[in-house]
Amino acid sequence: MSFEILEKLEAKVQMAVDTISLLQMEIEELKERNSSLENESNGLRQQQEELTQENARLIADHQAWQERIRSLLGKMDEVE
């Protein structure tokens, strides 16, 4: 009788060890995935910053052109 109990206990311990091993592998996979996502996120943040800077530059260029056009139109009005 006690031999059967030991066999059952051994089976449960082995199942626990197997489960722990699987969970450890899953944790490693999740850590790798997390690292990959962090790298991707950092790249996207950098891209966003670059696009924000380019947008600001284009807005400034647009305003400069508008000012030049207004100035030229003002000069044309003076000529007429």
Buried (B, 14 or more C-beta within 10 A) or exposed (E): EEEEEEEEEEEEEEEEEEEEEEEEEEEEEEEEEEEEEEEEEEEEEEEEEEEEEEEEEEEEEEEEEEEEEEEEEEEEEEEE
